[in-house]
Amino acid sequence: MAPPRYGDASSSSLPAGLGFLPVLSANLLPLAGVLWFDWDPETLLAVYVLELLLLFPLSGVKALFAGRPPTSSRDGGVLSLSESDLVDKRGGVTLHDRLPPVYPRNVPFATAVVSGGAWVGVFLLAPLSEVVSVLDVLARPEAVVSVAALVVGQIGETAATFLRGDRYAERSPYALVEIPARQAMFLACFLFVVVLGGATVALTGFVFVKLLFEWSGFRAEQGGGRLTDWLSGPDGDAARDSLDVPDGRPADAIDVDRRAVVAAAVWRAVTTTGPFYVTMAAMVWLGGTAFVVEGTPSLAVWVGFGLFGLALLAFMLVGDVVEDTLASGWLTYRRFGDRLVAHDRLTGEPQWVAAVGDLRDAEVVATRPTDRYLGTRTVAATVGWGDEEAERTLGPVADAEAFVEAFDLPVESVALSPLDRRFVGAAVASVVLTAVGVVTVLVTPLGPSTSWLFALFLFPVFAIVPKGFWSLAHP
């Protein structure tokens, strides 16, 4: 079924080229800086790098409204997009009457492009710092005006053609987040040519080449006229088959326990992805501090980038929690005769359907500490046969016995076996010892000055030890 349309016929019938006028006009300001303000290559380089860093969050916002499901192959992309259960969610949510629907399935792509933009910034600021101080560029009013105009131009193009022109309904979130990343790779290569060239002719040529890339990305969002298939990103013309949901009222309906869903999401973010995010945020902090200014950075620069690193860490952690909560926090399991329907109350759409008799190899998940603490239960089961076979996680639910009985789950007992306290103690002790070791390296002269960097990169490895002991604690 095609995604819903937003806007009216008059907005979508505007000539496609008119939507590019905001971007074209904004790019004339840097051209004026080259021709009349005698900008050097370094200034132009800094202006476009700053614009690119601000456009990654904008691409994330655009991806939330993409109407096509992200079923295209995500192999070989510039951005590393994790496989999330949320990308299979059906339906959207209307936040405001004047905005198109926001699709929860697109949230992983939005968070990936924002955090990926931080990494792109580190790698672009590294060579940029060798030739120019970004802080000096920001002190020039005409440079700040140019950056602001470029970003406003992109926002104007988004409002004119992407939202009002109904283009959101024809795009895949994967394509939207890949376009700026792939353009960044091309532009980064050309930026080095500009720095080496340095002549006004080379700078003017760079502005026109950048406009060519901008036009290619713009035309890609219109569904045609691409400069190259690779630059424009993957196609977003995939569609999902509708589900066969029985009519009538369900015989049983059991909601998941949203409190347990959120608690499990927080636990997973802190113990599984959190250690990697800490290392990533610290690298952005250290890299940005080293690359933005020449010489020894001031305390204000250290604090500023430290706060940015903390904000990035919080964004990634909150993103994981939001994704897990959106994936199953509003599910209701309904029974219609011999059919089980997983219905999402937030989007108002069924998510998957299975025959009750096809549920097999079911067992209670014993390794979730949140289920032990809150008294909920989560059941893992195999659903379907052949190409339709899938591993499903049902729950967590508050009344596990009623849930098992309502859907005839082949589960012998919903009770959790007692933990082996020896391994629980070993897990807690390993966490304490790791924390003591890190503090010792940081605040005492027992290790060389670079030991803390080594400990930082090994931080995700340290987290494996307590997780291993926790797994062994379950008989």
C-alpha positions in Angstrom: 0.0 0.0 0.0 1.4 3.4 -1.0 2.3 5.8 1.8 -0.1 8.6 2.5 0.4 11.9 0.8 0.7 15.3 2.4 0.1 18.7 0.9 -2.0 19.7 -2.1 -1.9 19.5 -5.8 -0.7 23.1 -6.3 2.4 22.5 -4.1 3.4 19.3 -5.8 2.8 20.7 -9.3 5.5 23.4 -8.9 8.4 23.1 -11.4 11.1 21.0 -9.9 13.8 23.5 -10.6 12.2 26.2 -8.5 12.8 24.1 -5.4 16.6 24.4 -6.0 16.6 28.2 -6.0 17.2 28.5 -2.2 20.3 26.4 -2.5 21.5 28.1 -5.6 21.1 31.6 -4.1 22.8 30.6 -0.9 25.9 29.3 -2.8 26.3 32.7 -4.5 27.5 34.2 -1.2 30.6 32.1 -1.0 31.2 32.8 -4.7 31.0 36.5 -3.8 33.5 35.9 -1.1 35.9 34.4 -3.6 35.5 37.2 -6.2 35.1 40.3 -4.1 36.3 39.6 -0.6 39.5 37.8 -1.7 38.8 34.7 0.2 41.7 32.3 0.3 41.3 28.5 -0.2 41.3 27.9 3.5 38.4 30.2 4.3 36.2 28.7 1.5 37.2 25.2 2.7 36.2 26.0 6.3 32.8 27.5 5.2 31.8 24.4 3.3 33.0 22.0 6.0 30.9 23.9 8.6 27.9 23.8 6.3 28.4 20.0 5.7 28.5 19.4 9.5 25.2 21.2 10.0 23.5 19.4 7.1 23.9 16.0 8.7 21.3 16.7 11.4 19.0 18.2 8.8 19.3 15.0 6.8 18.4 13.1 9.9 15.2 15.2 10.3 14.3 14.6 6.7 14.8 10.9 7.1 12.1 10.7 9.8 9.5 11.7 7.2 10.6 9.3 4.4 7.5 7.4 3.3 9.2 4.4 1.6 10.2 1.5 3.9 14.0 0.9 4.2 13.9 -2.5 2.6 16.6 -1.8 0.1 20.0 -3.5 0.5 22.1 -1.5 3.0 25.3 -3.2 2.1 28.2 -1.0 1.0 26.9 2.2 2.4 29.1 5.0 3.6 27.3 5.2 6.9 27.3 2.1 9.1 23.6 1.4 9.8 23.0 -1.2 12.5 20.2 -3.8 12.0 17.5 -2.7 14.3 14.2 -4.4 15.0 12.6 -1.0 14.6 13.2 -0.8 10.8 10.5 -3.4 10.3 7.8 -1.5 12.1 4.7 -0.6 10.0 2.8 2.7 10.2 3.5 6.3 11.1 2.5 8.8 13.7 1.1 12.3 13.0 2.6 14.8 15.3 0.9 17.9 13.8 -1.8 18.5 11.2 0.7 20.7 9.1 3.4 18.0 9.1 3.5 14.7 7.3 3.6 11.5 9.3 6.8 10.6 11.2 7.7 6.9 10.7 9.2 5.2 13.8 11.0 2.8 11.5 13.2 5.7 10.3 14.5 6.6 13.7 17.6 4.4 13.4 18.6 6.1 10.2 18.2 9.6 11.7 20.3 8.7 14.7 23.0 7.1 12.5 23.3 10.1 10.3 23.6 12.5 13.2 26.3 10.5 15.0 28.0 9.8 11.7 28.1 13.5 11.0 30.2 13.9 14.2 32.7 11.3 12.8 32.8 13.0 9.4 33.5 16.3 11.3 36.5 14.8 13.1 38.0 13.4 9.8 37.4 16.7 7.9 38.7 18.9 10.8 41.9 17.0 10.9 43.3 18.1 7.5 41.5 21.4 7.8 43.4 22.3 11.0 46.6 22.0 9.1 45.9 25.0 7.0 43.4 27.2 8.8 42.0 27.9 12.3 38.2 27.3 12.3 37.9 29.8 15.2 39.5 32.5 13.1 37.1 31.8 10.2 34.2 32.1 12.6 35.5 35.5 13.6 34.9 36.8 10.1 31.3 38.1 9.8 31.0 37.4 6.0 32.0 33.7 6.6 29.4 33.3 9.3 26.8 34.9 7.1 27.7 32.5 4.3 27.5 29.4 6.5 24.1 30.6 7.8 22.8 31.3 4.3 23.9 27.8 3.1 22.1 26.1 5.9 19.0 28.3 5.5 19.0 27.6 1.8 19.0 23.8 2.5 16.1 24.2 4.9 14.2 26.3 2.4 14.7 23.6 -0.3 13.5 21.0 2.2 10.3 22.9 3.1 9.6 23.8 -0.6 10.1 20.5 -2.3 10.5 17.7 0.2 7.6 18.4 2.5 5.2 20.7 0.7 6.0 19.0 -2.6 5.2 15.5 -1.3 8.7 14.2 -2.1 8.9 12.7 1.4 6.4 10.0 0.4 8.7 8.8 -2.5 12.0 8.5 -0.7 13.6 5.8 1.5 15.4 6.9 4.7 18.5 5.0 3.7 18.7 7.0 0.5 18.3 10.3 2.3 21.1 9.6 4.8 23.4 8.3 2.2 23.2 11.3 -0.1 25.1 13.8 2.2 27.6 11.1 3.2 28.5 10.2 -0.4 28.6 13.9 -1.4 31.0 14.5 1.5 33.4 11.9 0.2 33.5 13.6 -3.3 33.7 17.1 -1.8 36.5 16.1 0.6 38.6 14.9 -2.3 38.0 18.1 -4.3 38.7 20.3 -1.2 42.3 19.0 -1.2 42.6 20.0 -4.8 41.4 23.5 -3.9 43.9 23.9 -1.1 46.8 22.8 -3.4 45.6 25.0 -6.2 44.8 28.2 -4.4 44.1 30.4 -7.4 40.9 32.4 -7.8 40.0 30.3 -10.8 40.3 27.1 -8.8 38.2 28.5 -6.0 35.5 29.7 -8.5 35.5 26.3 -10.1 35.1 24.6 -6.8 31.9 26.6 -6.1 30.4 25.5 -9.4 31.5 21.9 -8.9 29.8 22.0 -5.4 26.7 23.4 -7.0 26.8 20.5 -9.5 26.9 18.0 -6.6 24.1 19.9 -4.8 22.0 19.7 -8.0 22.7 16.0 -8.3 21.5 15.4 -4.8 18.4 17.6 -5.4 17.5 15.7 -8.5 18.0 12.4 -6.7 15.3 13.5 -4.3 13.0 14.1 -7.3 13.4 10.5 -8.4 15.4 11.2 -11.6 18.2 13.1 -13.4 21.0 11.6 -11.3 24.6 12.5 -11.9 25.6 9.0 -10.9 23.8 6.2 -9.2 26.4 5.9 -6.5 26.3 9.6 -5.6 22.5 9.7 -5.5 22.2 6.8 -3.1 20.2 3.6 -3.2 16.7 3.4 -4.6 13.7 3.7 -2.2 11.0 2.2 -4.4 10.4 -0.9 -2.2 7.0 -1.6 -0.7 5.8 -4.1 1.9 3.0 -6.6 1.4 -0.2 -6.0 3.5 -0.9 -8.4 6.4 -4.0 -10.7 6.4 -5.6 -9.7 9.7 -8.9 -11.4 10.7 -12.0 -9.4 11.2 -14.0 -9.1 14.4 -13.1 -8.7 18.0 -10.1 -10.6 19.5 -10.8 -13.3 21.9 -7.8 -12.3 24.0 -5.6 -9.1 24.1 -2.6 -8.7 26.3 -0.4 -5.6 26.3 3.3 -5.6 26.8 4.6 -4.0 30.0 6.0 -0.7 28.8 7.8 0.0 32.0 9.7 -3.3 31.6 10.4 -2.4 27.9 12.0 0.9 28.9 14.0 -0.7 31.7 15.3 -3.4 29.4 16.2 -0.7 26.8 18.2 1.3 29.4 20.0 -1.8 30.6 21.0 -2.8 27.1 22.1 0.7 26.2 24.3 0.9 29.3 25.8 -2.5 29.2 26.0 -3.4 25.5 26.3 -0.3 23.3 27.2 2.2 26.0 30.9 1.2 26.4 31.5 1.6 22.6 29.7 5.0 22.7 31.9 6.2 25.5 35.0 5.5 23.4 33.4 7.2 20.3 32.4 10.3 22.2 35.8 10.6 23.8 37.5 10.3 20.4 35.3 13.1 19.1 36.2 15.2 22.1 39.9 14.6 21.9 40.0 14.8 18.1 38.0 18.0 17.9 40.1 19.7 20.6 43.3 18.8 18.8 42.1 19.7 15.3 40.1 23.0 15.7 42.8 25.1 17.3 46.6 25.4 16.7 48.9 24.8 19.7 47.7 24.2 23.2 43.9 24.5 23.4 42.4 26.8 26.0 40.3 25.6 28.9 37.2 27.0 27.1 37.9 24.8 24.1 38.5 21.8 26.2 35.2 22.3 28.1 33.3 23.1 25.0 34.3 20.0 23.1 33.9 18.0 26.3 30.3 19.1 26.6 29.8 18.3 22.9 31.2 14.8 23.5 28.9 14.3 26.4 25.9 15.6 24.4 26.9 13.1 21.6 27.1 10.3 24.1 23.7 11.2 25.6 22.2 11.4 22.1 23.4 7.9 21.1 22.3 6.3 24.4 18.9 8.0 24.3 18.6 7.0 20.7 19.1 3.4 21.5 16.5 3.6 24.4 14.0 5.3 22.1 14.5 2.8 19.3 13.9 -0.2 21.6 10.9 1.5 23.2 9.3 2.3 19.9 9.9 -1.2 18.6 7.8 -2.9 21.2 6.6 -0.5 23.9 3.1 -0.2 22.4 2.5 -3.8 21.3 -0.7 -5.7 22.0 -0.9 -9.4 21.3 -4.4 -10.3 20.0 -5.9 -13.7 19.3 -8.4 -14.2 16.6 -9.3 -17.8 16.5 -6.1 -19.7 15.7 -4.3 -16.5 14.7 -1.9 -14.3 16.8 -1.7 -10.6 15.7 1.0 -8.3 17.1 -0.8 -4.9 16.9 1.0 -1.6 17.6 -1.2 0.9 19.4 1.1 3.9 18.6 0.9 3.6 14.8 -2.5 1.8 14.8 -1.0 -0.9 12.5 -0.6 -4.7 12.8 3.1 -5.6 12.8 3.0 -9.4 12.1 0.6 -12.3 12.0 1.2 -15.9 12.8 -0.8 -19.1 13.4 -0.9 -20.0 17.1 0.0 -23.6 16.2 3.2 -22.4 14.4 4.7 -21.0 17.7 7.4 -23.5 18.7 10.7 -23.8 20.6 9.3 -21.3 23.1 11.2 -20.6 26.2 11.3 -17.9 28.9 14.3 -15.5 28.5 16.2 -15.9 31.8 19.0 -13.4 31.3 17.0 -10.2 31.6 17.6 -8.6 35.0 14.7 -6.2 34.5 12.3 -9.2 34.3 13.6 -10.5 37.6 13.3 -7.1 39.3 9.9 -6.1 37.9 8.3 -9.6 37.9 7.7 -9.6 34.1 8.5 -12.3 31.6 9.8 -12.4 28.1 9.3 -15.4 25.8 11.5 -16.2 22.8 9.9 -18.4 20.1 10.2 -19.5 16.5 7.4 -18.4 14.3 6.4 -19.6 10.8 8.0 -22.1 8.4 10.3 -22.0 5.4 11.0 -18.5 4.0 8.5 -17.0 6.6 10.4 -18.5 9.6 11.5 -15.9 12.1 12.7 -15.7 15.7 10.3 -13.6 17.7 10.6 -12.1 21.2 7.2 -11.8 22.8 6.8 -9.5 25.7 7.7 -8.5 28.3 4.3 -9.1 29.9 3.2 -8.6 33.5 1.0 -11.8 33.7 3.1 -14.5 32.1 0.8 -17.4 33.0 -2.2 -15.7 31.4 -0.1 -14.9 28.3 1.1 -18.5 27.9 -2.5 -19.8 28.4 -4.1 -17.3 26.0 -1.8 -18.1 23.1 -1.1 -21.8 23.8 2.6 -21.3 24.1 4.6 -24.5 24.5 6.3 -23.3 27.7 6.5 -25.7 30.7 7.1 -23.0 33.4 7.3 -19.2 33.5 9.4 -19.3 36.7 13.0 -18.2 36.5 15.7 -20.4 37.9 17.7 -19.0 40.8 21.0 -17.2 40.0 24.4 -18.6 40.8 25.5 -16.0 43.3 29.2 -16.9 42.8 29.1 -15.6 39.2 26.9 -12.6 40.2 29.6 -11.6 42.8 32.3 -12.1 40.2 30.4 -9.8 37.8 30.1 -7.1 40.4 33.7 -7.5 41.5 34.9 -7.2 37.9 33.0 -3.9 37.5 34.5 -2.5 40.7 38.1 -3.6 39.8 37.8 -2.1 36.3 36.6 1.2 37.8 39.4 1.2 40.3 42.0 0.4 37.6 40.8 3.2 35.3 40.8 5.8 38.2 44.3 4.6 39.2 45.7 5.1 35.7 44.0 8.6 35.4 44.9 10.2 38.7 48.1 8.5 39.8 51.6 8.4 38.3 51.6 4.6 38.2 51.3 4.5 34.5 52.8 6.4 31.5 51.1 9.5 30.3 49.5 7.7 27.4 48.0 4.9 29.5 44.7 6.6 29.8 44.4 6.6 26.0 45.1 2.9 25.9 42.5 2.3 28.6 40.0 4.4 26.7 40.2 2.3 23.6 40.0 -0.9 25.6 37.0 0.2 27.6 34.5 -1.8 25.4 36.7 -4.9 26.0 36.6 -4.4 29.8 32.8 -4.4 29.6 32.8 -8.0 28.2 34.1 -9.5 31.4 31.1 -8.6 33.7 28.7 -9.5 31.0 30.3 -12.9 30.7 30.1 -13.6 34.4 26.4 -12.5 34.4 25.6 -15.0 31.6 27.3 -17.8 33.6 25.2 -16.9 36.6 22.2 -18.4 34.8 22.0 -22.2 35.0 
